[in-house]
């Protein structure tokens, strides 16, 4: 059991008690007892709680974090709020369509990264929203990268006022068809994208985080993993070119709590790092380099034969030059959105593998709430 003191009020101490097993939340309770400690200072203004009930391990009677903890805590603190529990694939989009509102609004997103991405992509410019992540998804890359940790620790920071608003670091990927996506964690081709596509198969859906390791074995043993990719900067300068088994543009250091593939990434600085592993690497060495992310520490350097890791800035063009004949070679993943370049072509044209990357301007007006201690 892990107990996190949330706040103290009127001589009563309020704490969230979480039971975790194998990286999954098994139960949560609100404990109330006599005692002292830090007082509450929740942010002012309108609050919306978006509960993506199918994220992570889902919500059962024992793990309903809103019913067990957030709802009662907000009642004690007098925090007026709107609670939105997802009921369909359209719930997130429908909520986003209600912004902007009369006042700037804090949206607590109880989910993982994909729900945040769905919400961000459904918002219009000038929405007047600050997003705060309560990590209840599978990987929770954003929350771990900004230091929010468990749902209880995130809520503790929120109700004690130990958070600050920063511009949300958003990038835009534009495809040949004109379709675009905003992203803030990762855009990948090759092994990482193949992995997420394969993990969406029914046989992997019940495994939680473990499915990533199981599916990676299948890919390493059976996929070609030879992506022909070039990257050109804004002035046309070639920054990268080769055949890669793994190719990822990363904004966050973490992709999971203990997996840090991009140790030099700062999630709050608009600066994408590329991590690419050459296809000529032996499969056992490729696996070794991928697994090294589980022992990497933030701030460390990455250097090895066949490994490319560098800062690409925030605006450039990626060319995926695999042709239209192999759908697996054209699989992409953008913050959990599974795409295929074959399906993103302009009508009537030949195959075009361009992906234009740039920054979503600050005028878009989206903020993120992060721990006040994060610089």
SVG drawing of the C-alpha trace seen along z (x, -y; Angstrom):
<svg xmlns="http://www.w3.org/2000/svg" viewBox="-22 -35 52 50">
<polyline fill="none" stroke="black" stroke-width="0.4" points="0.0,0.0 1.2,-3.5 -0.2,-6.4 0.1,-10.0 -1.0,-12.9 -3.1,-15.2 -3.8,-18.0 -5.0,-18.9 -8.1,-20.9 -9.8,-21.7 -7.6,-19.3 -8.3,-16.5 -5.6,-14.9 -6.7,-13.5 -4.6,-10.9 -5.0,-8.7 -4.1,-5.0 -3.2,-3.2 -2.4,0.5 -0.3,1.2 0.7,4.6 2.7,5.2 2.4,1.5 -1.4,1.5 -3.6,-0.2 -5.6,2.5 -7.4,0.3 -7.6,-3.2 -9.2,-4.7 -9.4,-8.1 -8.2,-7.9 -9.3,-10.6 -7.8,-11.0 -6.9,-13.6 -3.6,-15.3 -1.8,-18.3 0.2,-19.1 0.1,-21.1 -3.1,-23.0 -5.0,-23.0 -4.5,-25.7 -6.3,-24.4 -6.1,-26.5 -8.9,-29.0 -11.3,-29.1 -13.5,-26.6 -12.4,-23.0 -13.5,-20.1 -12.6,-16.5 -12.3,-14.3 -12.4,-10.6 -11.4,-8.3 -12.8,-5.2 -11.2,-2.7 -7.7,-4.0 -5.1,-1.9 -6.7,1.0 -10.1,-0.7 -12.3,-1.7 -13.7,0.9 -15.4,0.4 -12.0,0.6 -10.1,-1.6 -12.6,-4.4 -10.3,-7.2 -12.9,-9.9 -15.6,-8.3 -13.2,-7.2 -10.9,-10.2 -11.3,-13.2 -15.1,-13.7 -15.0,-13.5 -11.8,-15.7 -13.3,-18.4 -16.5,-18.4 -14.5,-18.9 -12.5,-21.7 -15.6,-23.3 -14.1,-23.0 -16.9,-23.4 -16.3,-21.3 -17.9,-19.5 -17.3,-15.7 -17.2,-14.2 -17.1,-10.4 -16.4,-9.1 -19.2,-6.9 -18.1,-6.7 -15.3,-7.3 -16.8,-10.8 -16.8,-11.9 -13.5,-13.6 -14.1,-15.4 -17.6,-16.6 -16.0,-18.0 -13.3,-19.8 -16.0,-21.4 -17.4,-23.3 -14.3,-25.5 -13.6,-28.4 -15.8,-29.2 -16.5,-32.4 -13.4,-31.8 -10.1,-30.0 -10.6,-26.4 -8.4,-23.8 -9.1,-20.3 -7.9,-17.4 -7.4,-14.5 -7.7,-11.1 -6.1,-8.9 -2.9,-8.2 -1.3,-10.1 -3.6,-9.1 -6.7,-10.8 -4.7,-14.0 -3.7,-13.8 -7.3,-13.3 -8.4,-16.3 -5.6,-18.5 -6.3,-17.7 -10.0,-18.4 -9.5,-21.9 -9.6,-25.0 -7.2,-27.9 -7.7,-30.2 -9.5,-27.5 -8.4,-29.0 -7.5,-25.6 -4.8,-24.4 -4.4,-20.6 -3.4,-18.7 -2.6,-15.0 -3.7,-12.4 -1.8,-9.4 -4.2,-6.5 -3.2,-5.2 -0.8,-2.4 2.5,-4.2 1.8,-7.8 4.9,-9.2 3.9,-12.9 3.1,-12.6 6.3,-10.7 8.4,-13.2 7.1,-16.2 7.3,-14.5 3.7,-13.9 4.2,-10.2 1.2,-8.4 -2.4,-9.7 -2.3,-10.4 1.0,-12.4 -0.4,-14.4 -3.6,-15.2 -1.5,-16.2 0.4,-18.7 -2.9,-20.0 -4.8,-20.5 -1.7,-22.0 -1.3,-24.6 2.2,-23.2 1.7,-23.5 2.4,-26.2 1.1,-26.9 3.4,-26.7 2.8,-26.8 1.9,-23.3 4.8,-22.1 2.9,-21.2 4.2,-20.1 2.3,-19.6 2.8,-16.8 1.4,-17.5 0.9,-14.7 0.6,-14.7 -3.2,-14.5 -3.4,-17.7 -4.3,-15.9 -2.4,-17.0 -2.0,-16.0 -0.6,-17.9 1.7,-15.8 3.8,-16.3 5.4,-12.9 6.6,-10.9 6.2,-10.5 7.7,-7.2 8.3,-4.9 9.9,-1.5 10.0,0.7 8.2,-1.6 5.3,-2.3 5.2,1.4 5.1,2.2 2.1,0.0 0.2,1.3 0.9,4.9 -0.1,4.2 -3.5,3.1 -4.2,6.7 -6.7,8.4 -4.3,11.1 -2.2,8.4 -4.9,6.2 -5.2,7.9 -1.6,7.8 -1.1,4.1 2.5,2.8 3.8,6.4 2.4,6.5 5.1,4.2 7.9,6.6 6.0,9.6 5.1,7.8 8.7,6.6 10.0,10.1 7.6,11.0 8.7,8.0 12.4,8.5 12.1,12.1 9.8,11.5 9.8,8.0 12.2,6.5 12.9,3.4 14.5,1.4 13.0,-2.0 14.5,-4.4 14.3,-7.8 15.8,-11.2 15.4,-14.4 15.9,-17.9 16.1,-21.1 14.2,-24.3 16.9,-25.5 16.9,-22.1 20.1,-20.9 20.1,-17.1 20.3,-16.3 19.9,-12.5 19.7,-9.8 19.8,-6.0 18.1,-2.7 16.7,-2.4 15.1,0.3 13.9,-2.2 13.1,-5.9 11.5,-8.2 11.1,-11.9 10.9,-12.5 9.8,-15.4 9.7,-13.6 12.5,-11.7 10.1,-8.9 7.9,-6.7 7.1,-4.7 7.8,-5.2 11.1,-3.3 11.8,-3.6 13.9,-6.6 14.9,-6.4 15.6,-10.2 17.5,-11.2 18.4,-14.7 14.8,-15.7 13.2,-18.4 9.4,-18.1 8.9,-21.8 11.5,-23.0 10.4,-23.0 13.2,-20.8 12.7,-17.4 15.4,-14.7 15.7,-11.9 16.6,-8.4 17.4,-6.1 18.9,-2.7 20.4,-1.5 18.9,1.6 22.2,3.3 22.5,3.8 22.3,7.5 18.9,8.2 20.4,9.1 22.3,5.8 19.2,3.9 17.3,5.5 20.1,4.6 20.1,0.9 16.3,0.7 16.4,2.3 19.1,-0.1 16.4,-2.7 15.3,-0.8 18.6,-1.6 19.3,-5.1 19.2,-8.1 17.9,-11.5 20.7,-13.8 23.0,-11.1 24.5,-10.9 23.7,-8.2 26.5,-7.0 27.0,-3.6 27.8,-2.3 24.7,-2.2 22.8,-4.6 21.9,-8.2 20.7,-10.5 20.7,-14.3 18.6,-17.4 16.8,-18.3 15.2,-21.5 11.5,-22.1 10.9,-22.5 12.0,-20.1 10.7,-17.6 10.9,-13.8 10.9,-11.8 9.8,-8.1 10.9,-6.6 9.5,-3.0 7.0,-3.3 3.4,-2.3 3.8,1.5 4.5,2.4 1.9,1.2 4.0,2.4 6.9,0.3 4.7,-2.7 3.2,-2.3 3.4,-5.4 2.6,-6.2 1.9,-9.7 1.2,-9.9 -0.8,-6.7 -2.6,-7.5 -2.0,-4.6 -1.6,-5.8 -0.3,-4.6 1.4,-6.8 -0.3,-4.8 -3.6,-6.1 -2.4,-9.7 -1.7,-10.4 -3.1,-13.3 -5.7,-12.0 -4.3,-11.2 -0.6,-11.7 2.2,-9.2 3.4,-8.1 4.7,-10.9 6.4,-10.1 6.8,-13.7 5.9,-14.6 6.3,-18.2 7.1,-19.0 6.7,-22.4 5.7,-24.1 2.2,-24.9 2.5,-28.7 2.0,-30.0 -1.1,-31.8 -2.9,-28.5 -3.3,-29.3 -3.0,-25.8 -1.3,-25.5 -0.1,-22.6 0.0,-22.4 3.2,-20.9 4.8,-20.6 6.0,-24.0 9.5,-22.5 10.0,-21.6 12.2,-24.1"/>
</svg>
